[in-house]
Amino acid sequence: MPEPRQVVVYSRKGCHLCEVVKESLTKLSRRGGFTWQEIDVDSDGDLRRQFNDEVPVVFIDGRKAFKYHMDEREFLRRLVG
């Protein structure tokens, strides 16, 4: 069984787009194949400067995959790619 892919979403409280992406990740994670975590960009000054105007940002195995919106089909395609 291959190692699950690592997904990180950079987000912030009060961000509607962030909530939509997190709901999608929660739903898709039930299929398996990846684990995900959320990091609040406002918890760290460097992260806030790096991602302030880009949240949500989704990384798959350390590579930026999506910004602002995440298409579920495209996410699954990139997950197996």
Buried (B, 14 or more C-beta within 10 A) or exposed (E): EEEEBEBBBBBBEEBEBBEBBBEBBEEBBEEEBBEBEBBBBBEEEEBBEEBEEEBBBBBBEEEEBBBBEBEEEEBBEBBEE
